Amino acid sequence: MPEQSSRVTAQQNVIETKNIEGWTRSVEAFSRMIDRLQADYAELEAKHAELNAELASMNDSLHLAAEANSRLAAYRDRIVAAVTAGIITVDGNGIVRLFNPAAARLLDKSPDAVLNRPYAEVWPDRRDDPATALACAQGADPVNEQRREYPRPGAMPLIVSVSTIRLGTSPSEGALEVFTDMTQSERMHHELTRMRTLAALGEMSATVAHEIRNPLGGIIGFAELLARNSDGDPKRKDMVNKIVTGAHHLNLLVGRLLEFAREPKLTLRPLEWRPFLDTTLDQYEDNARRRGARLTLKRRFPERLPTGRADGLCLRQAIWNVLENAEHAVRDDGHVEVDSQLLTDGSLSVCITDNGPGIDAEMRERVFSPFVTTKKKGTGLGLATARKFVEAHGGTVTIDSQSGAGTTVSIVLPPISEEG
C-alpha cells in the first residue's frame, strides 16, 4: 500500500513537472512573441517616423512650390495687367479665359462681359476674321501684325495690329491674340503726310500766284480802260465788263492762294472772347447784307468768357471762312447757329452749325484739303486756310456732318492765359 501511494505521488509529480515545463515553454513562447511584437512595433514606429519625416519634407516642398506658383501667377498677372497691348486667350472650345485691362480699355468691354464666354458670342462681327484667337484655336494659321480697323460708337475707328499664336502644339490647347493700338501713330503719320503735302502745295501756290498776279494787273488795268472808252457801244462795254469781273475773280483767287501759301505769323494780343466773337459775327452779317444775302446768325454764348491772347485778324478770317461755307450750304429758309462755350480744361469752343444738305462720308474726309469744294465757284481754300490759322494757335478744327442732316464745324482753341 505504501508503495502504491508512492507510485501515485511520483506520477503526480511527473505530471506536475510536465505541466510546469509546458507552462514555462508557453510563457517563454509568449515572451518571445511579445519581444517580436515589440521589435516589430519599434520598427513600425521608426518606419512611421521616417514616413512622417518624408511627408513633412514633401509638404514643405509642395508648400514652397505652391508659394512659387502663386508668386509666379501674381507676377504673370501684374505683367499682363501692365502691358499696353491687348491680350485675349481662348481655350480649345473658343471660351475666353484671359482678357487683360488694356484689351478692356481698347475694346470698351468689361471683363465680366467677356471672360468665360464664347468668343464668337462676344464679338459676332469678328467670327469669320482669321486674325483672332478664336480662328487660331479652330485651326487657322497664326498671323503676325495684321492691320484691322474696328468701328467705335461716337469715336474714331480703332486701328490695331493683330498677332495670334497657339498655346500648345495643337489648336485644341487654345490660342492667344495680341493687338496693339495703332490709331494714334497712323493719325500722326497721316498728319505728317498732310503737312508735307500742304507745304508742297503752298510752295506751288505761291509760285503760281506770283506768276499770275503780274500779268493779271495789266489785264485788269487795260480792261478797265477799255470799259471807260466804250460808252458808245453797249455790247462792247458788256463784254469788257465781263472781262473785268472775271479778272477780279481771278485776282481774288490769287489772293487766297497767297494767303494759303503764306506761313501765318501771329501777332498775339489780349482778346476778350465775348466781344471779339460778337464783333466778328456782326461784321460778317453786315457784309452779307451788302451782298444782298438774308442771313441771321443765331448766337448762343455764355454771359462771360475769359480773356486770352490771340491774333484777332487770323482768327476772324478763320471764322469767316467757316461762316461762308455755312452760308452757301443753307437755303433761303435755312439758318446758321454759332455756339461758344468754355470747356472743362479751359479750352474755348466755337461751333458753327447749319441745317443745309450736309456732306457725304467721302467728301467729309477731304473737306480740309486744298482745292476740294462742292461749290460751283468755290476755290476749295476756305476750310484749308481756316484750319491752318487755327492750328497755328495750337487749336483744332473738326467737322461733323451727315448727308441730309446739316453740318457742324467745331473750332477749339487751347487754354491761353493773358500772360501766355
Wavefront OBJ file of the C-alpha trace (Angstrom):
o trace
v 0.000 0.000 0.000
v 2.707 2.491 0.828
v 4.450 1.579 -2.408
v 1.322 2.205 -4.419
v 0.887 5.536 -2.735
v 4.490 6.386 -3.563
v 3.966 5.459 -7.200
v 0.891 7.669 -7.403
v 2.750 10.550 -5.848
v 5.654 10.047 -8.224
v 3.287 10.024 -11.194
v 1.618 13.171 -9.960
v 4.975 14.828 -9.600
v 5.898 13.829 -13.151
v 2.613 15.226 -14.425
v 3.057 18.429 -12.493
v 6.602 18.688 -13.740
v 5.427 18.236 -17.326
v 2.696 20.790 -16.756
v 5.174 23.234 -15.333
v 7.527 22.651 -18.229
v 4.695 23.129 -20.725
v 3.572 26.268 -18.981
v 7.146 27.510 -18.909
v 7.538 26.841 -22.616
v 4.261 28.660 -23.236
v 5.429 31.617 -21.195
v 8.722 31.611 -22.996
v 6.962 31.408 -26.387
v 4.641 34.194 -25.334
v 7.629 36.241 -24.180
v 9.384 35.663 -27.478
v 6.194 36.676 -29.307
v 5.961 39.764 -27.158
v 9.583 40.539 -27.929
v 8.951 40.121 -31.641
v 5.851 42.282 -31.434
v 7.792 44.912 -29.548
v 10.570 44.758 -32.131
v 8.026 44.939 -34.955
v 6.288 47.816 -33.194
v 9.593 49.630 -32.758
v 10.351 49.011 -36.418
v 6.889 50.294 -37.326
v 7.411 53.341 -35.138
v 10.744 54.012 -36.828
v 9.148 53.484 -40.232
v 6.268 55.742 -39.231
v 8.668 58.416 -38.086
v 10.586 58.066 -41.335
v 7.398 58.322 -43.375
v 6.265 61.313 -41.323
v 9.598 62.976 -41.999
v 9.277 62.230 -45.699
v 5.684 63.534 -45.734
v 6.742 66.658 -43.845
v 9.523 67.198 -46.377
v 7.109 66.621 -49.245
v 4.586 69.000 -47.652
v 7.291 71.613 -47.273
v 8.273 71.113 -50.902
v 4.667 71.291 -52.039
v 4.116 74.389 -49.913
v 7.206 76.010 -51.392
v 6.103 75.001 -54.882
v 2.605 76.384 -54.241
v 4.090 79.635 -52.985
v 6.383 79.798 -56.010
v 3.457 79.118 -58.331
v 1.388 81.728 -56.542
v 4.193 84.290 -56.844
v 4.696 83.346 -60.498
v 0.955 83.687 -61.195
v 0.850 87.049 -59.437
v 3.949 88.147 -61.351
v 2.371 87.000 -64.609
v -0.896 88.793 -63.766
v 0.973 92.027 -62.992
v 2.833 91.810 -66.299
v -0.348 91.070 -68.258
v -2.134 93.920 -66.487
v 0.722 96.348 -67.076
v 1.326 95.813 -70.783
v -0.306 98.356 -73.069
v -1.136 95.766 -75.723
v -4.481 93.992 -75.555
v -4.276 90.267 -74.760
v -7.034 87.689 -75.226
v -6.703 83.928 -74.794
v -9.250 81.227 -75.569
v -9.291 77.528 -74.786
v -9.825 74.780 -77.334
v -13.583 75.349 -77.212
v -13.294 79.033 -78.022
v -14.099 80.215 -74.484
v -12.351 83.425 -73.421
v -10.047 82.684 -70.480
v -7.912 85.829 -70.320
v -8.849 89.428 -71.066
v -6.350 91.976 -69.770
v -7.121 95.613 -68.783
v -5.596 97.004 -71.991
v -7.965 94.855 -74.058
v -10.893 96.003 -71.929
v -9.900 99.645 -72.432
v -9.267 99.397 -76.171
v -12.362 97.335 -76.988
v -14.529 99.160 -74.424
v -15.809 95.955 -72.828
v -15.733 94.963 -69.175
v -14.016 91.678 -68.231
v -17.281 90.441 -66.691
v -18.926 90.694 -70.120
v -16.137 88.721 -71.812
v -14.453 86.196 -69.503
v -15.704 82.598 -69.616
v -17.952 83.368 -72.556
v -17.659 82.103 -76.159
v -15.503 84.424 -78.258
v -17.979 84.187 -81.156
v -20.819 85.463 -78.939
v -18.816 88.359 -77.537
v -17.644 89.548 -80.978
v -20.020 88.095 -83.581
v -18.743 90.563 -86.194
v -15.256 89.011 -85.870
v -16.447 85.439 -86.134
v -15.007 84.975 -89.642
v -11.869 87.060 -89.151
v -8.740 84.859 -89.488
v -6.740 87.257 -87.290
v -8.336 86.284 -83.960
v -7.576 83.877 -81.129
v -10.781 82.026 -81.992
v -9.683 81.396 -85.586
v -6.248 80.256 -84.422
v -7.801 77.880 -81.872
v -10.017 76.459 -84.613
v -7.050 75.590 -86.832
v -6.305 78.791 -88.777
v -2.650 79.658 -89.289
v -1.217 82.162 -86.783
v -0.897 85.717 -88.110
v 1.698 88.392 -87.443
v 0.954 92.129 -87.252
v -2.093 92.222 -89.462
v -3.890 95.575 -89.635
v -7.510 95.676 -88.537
v -9.939 98.571 -88.182
v -12.928 98.353 -85.837
v -15.709 100.978 -85.622
v -16.435 102.571 -82.255
v -19.719 104.396 -81.489
v -19.138 108.119 -81.114
v -15.381 107.886 -81.638
v -12.736 107.426 -84.286
v -12.347 103.835 -85.539
v -9.871 101.706 -83.592
v -6.899 100.721 -85.739
v -4.885 97.805 -84.373
v -2.039 95.494 -85.349
v -3.033 91.897 -84.513
v -0.849 88.823 -83.939
v -2.004 85.333 -82.909
v -0.244 82.178 -81.706
v -1.265 78.746 -80.430
v -0.781 77.986 -76.734
v 0.285 74.380 -77.411
v 1.259 72.059 -80.176
v -2.326 71.625 -81.363
v -5.281 74.013 -81.807
v -7.251 72.125 -79.126
v -4.970 73.642 -76.462
v -6.220 77.152 -77.178
v -4.685 80.278 -78.647
v -3.565 83.790 -77.770
v -4.319 87.067 -79.529
v -2.239 90.224 -79.023
v -3.260 93.539 -80.552
v -1.547 96.915 -80.396
v -3.330 100.245 -80.781
v -2.067 101.933 -83.951
v -4.746 104.637 -84.106
v -2.588 107.483 -82.829
v 0.512 106.533 -84.823
v -1.490 106.212 -88.043
v -3.143 109.535 -87.334
v 0.265 111.133 -86.768
v 1.571 109.541 -89.965
v -1.464 110.824 -91.846
v -0.991 114.280 -90.324
v 2.712 114.322 -91.244
v 1.842 113.335 -94.815
v -0.805 116.049 -94.893
v 1.613 118.680 -93.623
v 4.198 117.717 -96.236
v 1.550 117.858 -98.956
v 0.350 121.232 -97.737
v 3.912 122.549 -97.674
v 4.448 121.426 -101.266
v 1.085 122.874 -102.313
v 1.926 126.101 -100.528
v 5.192 126.483 -102.405
v 3.488 125.689 -105.697
v 0.598 128.053 -104.946
v 2.921 130.912 -104.084
v 4.870 130.420 -107.314
v 1.735 130.199 -109.452
v 0.098 133.152 -107.705
v 3.092 135.415 -108.265
v 3.344 134.352 -111.902
v -0.357 135.122 -112.426
v -0.576 138.339 -110.431
v 1.897 140.349 -112.545
v 0.157 139.948 -115.936
v -3.242 139.961 -114.219
v -2.702 143.524 -113.008
v -2.068 144.607 -116.567
v -5.162 142.767 -117.826
v -7.374 144.462 -115.225
v -5.881 147.882 -115.974
v -6.357 147.601 -119.735
v -9.847 146.100 -119.354
v -10.968 148.984 -117.110
v -9.509 151.451 -119.608
v -11.456 149.755 -122.414
v -14.615 149.911 -120.325
v -14.261 153.670 -119.868
v -13.740 154.175 -123.646
v -16.655 152.041 -124.813
v -19.615 154.211 -123.809
v -20.964 154.344 -127.362
v -21.041 150.562 -127.799
v -23.193 148.777 -125.159
v -22.302 145.299 -126.447
v -18.609 146.054 -126.305
v -18.944 147.574 -122.847
v -20.794 144.486 -121.599
v -18.056 142.194 -122.902
v -15.344 144.336 -121.308
v -17.246 144.346 -118.000
v -17.306 140.542 -118.095
v -13.544 140.552 -118.609
v -13.100 142.909 -115.654
v -15.387 140.781 -113.447
v -13.544 137.597 -114.387
v -10.181 139.249 -113.837
v -11.207 140.491 -110.377
v -12.451 136.980 -109.501
v -9.116 135.577 -110.644
v -7.327 138.226 -108.576
v -9.385 137.147 -105.546
v -8.345 133.547 -106.168
v -4.704 134.609 -106.421
v -5.053 136.471 -103.139
v -6.450 133.369 -101.464
v -3.671 131.265 -102.910
v -1.102 133.616 -101.416
v -2.990 133.657 -98.128
v -2.966 129.850 -98.022
v 0.696 129.596 -99.053
v 1.913 132.161 -96.545
v 3.021 130.793 -93.189
v 0.919 132.506 -90.508
v 2.949 134.984 -88.455
v 0.828 135.532 -85.415
v 0.711 138.797 -83.541
v -0.709 137.799 -80.191
v -2.690 140.419 -78.310
v -5.118 140.248 -75.383
v -8.630 139.394 -76.555
v -11.918 139.425 -74.696
v -13.517 136.379 -76.312
v -17.144 137.503 -75.999
v -16.720 140.992 -77.574
v -14.376 139.522 -80.201
v -16.926 136.901 -81.269
v -19.795 139.413 -81.304
v -17.803 141.858 -83.443
v -16.677 139.111 -85.833
v -20.244 137.900 -86.387
v -21.639 141.466 -86.676
v -19.124 142.294 -89.399
v -19.947 139.108 -91.312
v -23.693 139.845 -91.136
v -23.097 143.395 -92.425
v -21.086 142.064 -95.366
v -23.799 139.501 -96.113
v -26.482 142.214 -96.160
v -24.413 144.336 -98.532
v -24.230 141.331 -100.856
v -27.997 141.038 -100.691
v -27.991 137.866 -98.620
v -30.648 137.375 -95.974
v -28.557 135.825 -93.239
v -29.057 135.959 -89.491
v -26.610 134.208 -87.221
v -28.202 132.689 -84.138
v -25.832 133.063 -81.211
v -25.584 131.040 -78.048
v -22.840 132.460 -75.871
v -22.420 132.426 -72.092
v -22.631 135.768 -70.326
v -18.922 135.860 -69.663
v -15.951 134.314 -71.417
v -12.338 134.634 -70.269
v -9.620 136.819 -71.712
v -6.957 135.189 -73.874
v -4.170 136.109 -76.238
v -4.546 135.511 -79.955
v -4.134 137.019 -83.397
v -7.561 138.569 -83.927
v -7.165 139.039 -87.691
v -6.214 135.397 -88.300
v -8.959 134.023 -86.070
v -11.556 136.349 -87.599
v -10.582 135.175 -91.085
v -10.791 131.528 -89.981
v -14.308 132.028 -88.561
v -15.389 133.996 -91.661
v -14.214 131.177 -93.920
v -16.301 128.665 -91.984
v -19.307 131.026 -91.964
v -19.001 131.480 -95.727
v -19.239 127.714 -96.221
v -22.252 127.547 -93.897
v -23.952 130.453 -95.709
v -23.582 128.733 -99.082
v -24.937 125.482 -97.607
v -28.252 126.868 -96.280
v -31.243 127.765 -98.405
v -33.461 130.840 -98.046
v -35.253 129.210 -95.127
v -32.049 127.857 -93.611
v -30.235 129.132 -90.567
v -26.758 129.159 -89.075
v -26.096 128.828 -85.352
v -22.894 129.828 -83.577
v -22.391 128.251 -80.179
v -19.441 129.114 -77.949
v -18.541 127.761 -74.545
v -15.647 127.231 -72.204
v -14.697 123.558 -71.910
v -13.717 121.887 -68.651
v -9.997 122.022 -69.462
v -10.157 125.777 -70.131
v -10.300 125.471 -73.926
v -12.604 127.743 -75.922
v -15.039 126.006 -78.269
v -16.745 127.754 -81.201
v -19.223 125.555 -83.105
v -20.823 126.773 -86.344
v -23.852 124.696 -87.372
v -26.004 124.922 -90.489
v -29.116 122.969 -91.460
v -28.032 122.557 -95.058
v -27.857 119.344 -97.084
v -24.840 118.031 -95.199
v -21.777 116.282 -96.574
v -21.419 112.649 -97.564
v -18.758 110.457 -95.965
v -16.360 110.527 -98.928
v -16.345 114.326 -99.191
v -16.190 114.719 -95.397
v -12.761 113.087 -95.392
v -11.468 115.655 -97.899
v -13.095 118.959 -96.943
v -9.931 120.343 -95.341
v -7.796 119.512 -98.380
v -6.893 122.481 -100.627
v -8.845 122.923 -103.869
v -11.567 120.466 -102.791
v -15.019 122.059 -102.951
v -18.646 121.275 -103.743
v -19.421 124.863 -104.793
v -19.532 125.775 -108.491
v -17.430 128.896 -107.964
v -15.548 127.821 -104.862
v -11.779 127.735 -104.565
v -11.563 124.935 -102.032
v -9.232 127.033 -99.873
v -11.630 128.385 -97.244
v -11.624 125.497 -94.770
v -7.988 124.615 -95.528
v -6.924 128.165 -94.638
v -9.185 128.245 -91.574
v -7.618 125.068 -90.294
v -4.142 126.440 -90.922
v -4.855 129.627 -88.925
v -6.459 127.736 -86.016
v -3.669 125.154 -85.849
v -1.141 127.993 -85.758
v -2.769 128.911 -82.422
v -2.408 125.297 -81.227
v -6.114 124.600 -81.784
v -8.103 122.094 -83.813
v -10.855 122.215 -86.422
v -13.160 119.227 -86.853
v -16.300 118.621 -88.886
v -19.376 116.560 -88.080
v -21.837 116.094 -90.901
v -24.275 113.603 -92.341
v -25.806 113.728 -95.787
v -29.185 115.443 -95.413
v -28.659 116.346 -91.750
v -26.622 119.571 -91.741
v -23.035 120.289 -90.770
v -21.204 121.414 -87.633
v -17.665 122.770 -87.788
v -16.009 122.930 -84.364
v -13.082 125.217 -83.605
v -11.351 124.510 -80.302
v -8.647 126.839 -79.031
v -6.443 125.592 -76.183
v -6.309 127.438 -72.867
v -4.374 130.684 -73.389
v -3.829 132.895 -70.399
v -3.452 136.622 -70.757
v 0.163 136.314 -69.727
v 0.787 133.354 -72.150
l 1 2 3 4 5 6 7 8 9 10 11 12 13 14 15 16 17 18 19 20 21 22 23 24 25 26 27 28 29 30 31 32 33 34 35 36 37 38 39 40 41 42 43 44 45 46 47 48 49 50 51 52 53 54 55 56 57 58 59 60 61 62 63 64 65 66 67 68 69 70 71 72 73 74 75 76 77 78 79 80 81 82 83 84 85 86 87 88 89 90 91 92 93 94 95 96 97 98 99 100 101 102 103 104 105 106 107 108 109 110 111 112 113 114 115 116 117 118 119 120 121 122 123 124 125 126 127 128 129 130 131 132 133 134 135 136 137 138 139 140 141 142 143 144 145 146 147 148 149 150 151 152 153 154 155 156 157 158 159 160 161 162 163 164 165 166 167 168 169 170 171 172 173 174 175 176 177 178 179 180 181 182 183 184 185 186 187 188 189 190 191 192 193 194 195 196 197 198 199 200 201 202 203 204 205 206 207 208 209 210 211 212 213 214 215 216 217 218 219 220 221 222 223 224 225 226 227 228 229 230 231 232 233 234 235 236 237 238 239 240 241 242 243 244 245 246 247 248 249 250 251 252 253 254 255 256 257 258 259 260 261 262 263 264 265 266 267 268 269 270 271 272 273 274 275 276 277 278 279 280 281 282 283 284 285 286 287 288 289 290 291 292 293 294 295 296 297 298 299 300 301 302 303 304 305 306 307 308 309 310 311 312 313 314 315 316 317 318 319 320 321 322 323 324 325 326 327 328 329 330 331 332 333 334 335 336 337 338 339 340 341 342 343 344 345 346 347 348 349 350 351 352 353 354 355 356 357 358 359 360 361 362 363 364 365 366 367 368 369 370 371 372 373 374 375 376 377 378 379 380 381 382 383 384 385 386 387 388 389 390 391 392 393 394 395 396 397 398 399 400 401 402 403 404 405 406 407 408 409 410 411 412 413 414 415 416 417 418 419 420
